[in-house]
């Protein structure tokens, strides 16, 4: 998130005190629909969790800024792809590429986001996906996994 993406506006056009503010986040209209949805969920984390003190700390500490962005991404993942719902959808199904594409479509997220979520929830072992660095894309999905007995533990 760009630090300029979060604006603070007075809800009454400036006629009341500074404590009565509304926070607003911008979303790119030309981006893919799944990107817009993820961005809204990501920005929701910031709207809910940020305070003036946190904003000033994040602006002066790049490591804290990046950590906060990762928390916002994790929040968006959990909000858009809830673990309980993914468990129900995946249980008893084979995790083929076409099934993962269908899941991504159902949850209105990218295939990459779904693969990362399935990997995080241990439905797919890390060795079956390969990322291209931080923020990179997943390039390979190898194998078909049966999820009849819940998440993988290896």
C-alpha positions in Angstrom: 0.0 0.0 0.0 1.2 3.4 -0.8 1.1 5.7 2.3 -0.9 8.2 0.2 -3.7 5.7 -0.4 -5.2 6.2 3.1 -6.8 9.6 3.4 -8.5 11.0 6.5 -11.5 13.3 5.8 -13.8 15.1 8.0 -17.3 13.6 7.7 -19.0 17.0 7.8 -16.8 18.9 5.3 -14.7 20.4 8.1 -17.4 22.1 10.3 -16.8 19.9 13.4 -13.8 19.0 15.5 -10.9 16.9 14.3 -12.0 13.8 16.3 -14.9 13.3 13.9 -13.1 11.9 10.9 -13.8 9.2 8.3 -11.0 7.1 6.8 -11.2 6.2 3.1 -9.1 3.9 1.0 -8.7 4.1 -2.8 -9.0 1.1 -5.1 -7.8 1.1 -8.7 -10.8 0.9 -11.0 -8.8 -0.5 -13.9 -7.4 -3.4 -11.9 -8.8 -7.0 -12.3 -11.9 -7.6 -10.2 -10.1 -10.1 -7.9 -7.3 -7.6 -7.3 -9.9 -4.9 -6.4 -11.5 -7.3 -3.9 -8.2 -8.3 -2.4 -7.2 -4.6 -2.1 -10.5 -3.7 -0.4 -9.9 -6.5 2.2 -6.3 -5.4 2.6 -7.3 -1.8 3.1 -10.0 -2.7 5.5 -7.4 -4.0 7.9 -5.7 -0.6 7.8 -9.0 1.2 8.3 -9.8 -1.0 11.3 -6.4 -1.1 12.9 -4.7 2.1 12.3 -4.5 5.0 14.7 -2.6 8.3 14.4 0.2 7.0 16.7 0.6 3.8 14.6 0.6 5.8 11.3 3.4 8.1 12.6 5.4 5.0 13.7 4.9 3.2 10.4 5.9 6.3 8.4 9.2 6.5 10.3 10.1 2.8 10.4 10.3 0.9 7.1 10.5 -2.5 8.8 7.3 -1.8 10.7 5.7 -0.6 7.5 6.5 -3.9 5.8 5.3 -6.0 8.8 2.1 -4.1 8.8 1.6 -4.8 5.1 2.1 -8.5 5.7 -0.5 -8.4 8.5 -2.9 -6.7 6.1 -2.3 -9.4 3.5 -2.9 -12.1 6.1 -6.1 -10.4 7.2 -7.3 -10.2 3.6 -6.5 -13.9 3.0 -8.4 -15.0 6.1 -11.3 -12.7 5.3 -11.7 -13.7 1.7 -10.7 -17.4 2.1 -11.8 -18.5 5.6 -10.1 -21.6 6.8 -13.4 -23.3 7.8 -14.9 -22.7 4.3 -11.7 -23.9 2.6 -11.7 -27.0 4.8 -15.3 -27.8 3.8 -14.6 -27.2 0.1 -11.4 -29.2 -0.1 -12.3 -32.1 2.1 -12.7 -35.3 0.0 -11.6 -33.6 -3.2 -8.4 -34.0 -5.2 -6.5 -30.8 -5.5 -6.0 -30.7 -9.2 -5.1 -27.5 -11.1 -8.7 -27.2 -12.4 -10.1 -27.7 -8.9 -7.8 -24.9 -7.6 -8.9 -22.6 -10.4 -12.6 -23.4 -9.5 -11.9 -22.5 -5.9 -10.2 -19.3 -6.9 -13.2 -18.4 -8.9 -15.6 -19.2 -6.1 -13.8 -17.0 -3.6 -13.1 -14.3 -6.3 -9.3 -14.4 -5.7 -6.4 -15.1 -8.0 -5.1 -18.6 -8.6 -1.9 -17.5 -6.9 -3.7 -16.3 -3.8 -5.6 -19.6 -3.6 -2.4 -21.6 -4.0 -0.7 -19.6 -1.3 -3.7 -20.0 1.0 -3.8 -23.8 0.4 -0.1 -24.0 1.1 -0.4 -21.9 4.2 -3.3 -24.1 5.4 -1.1 -27.2 4.7 -3.3 -28.7 2.0 -0.4 -28.4 -0.4 3.2 -29.1 0.7 5.7 -26.3 0.0 7.8 -28.4 -2.3 4.9 -28.5 -4.8 4.9 -24.8 -5.4 7.7 -22.5 -6.3 7.6 -18.8 -5.6 9.7 -16.1 -7.2 10.9 -14.2 -4.2 9.0 -11.9 -2.0 5.9 -10.8 -3.7 6.7 -13.1 -6.6 4.3 -15.3 -8.4 3.8 -19.1 -8.0 5.1 -20.7 -11.1 4.6 -24.4 -10.6 2.0 -26.6 -9.1 3.0 -30.2 -9.2 0.9 -33.2 -8.3 -2.6 -34.2 -7.3 -3.3 -34.4 -3.7 -6.2 -36.2 -2.0 -7.6 -34.2 0.9 -10.0 -36.8 2.2 -8.5 -36.8 5.7 -7.9 -33.1 6.2 -4.7 -31.1 5.9 -1.4 -32.5 5.1 1.1 -32.6 7.9 4.4 -33.1 5.9 
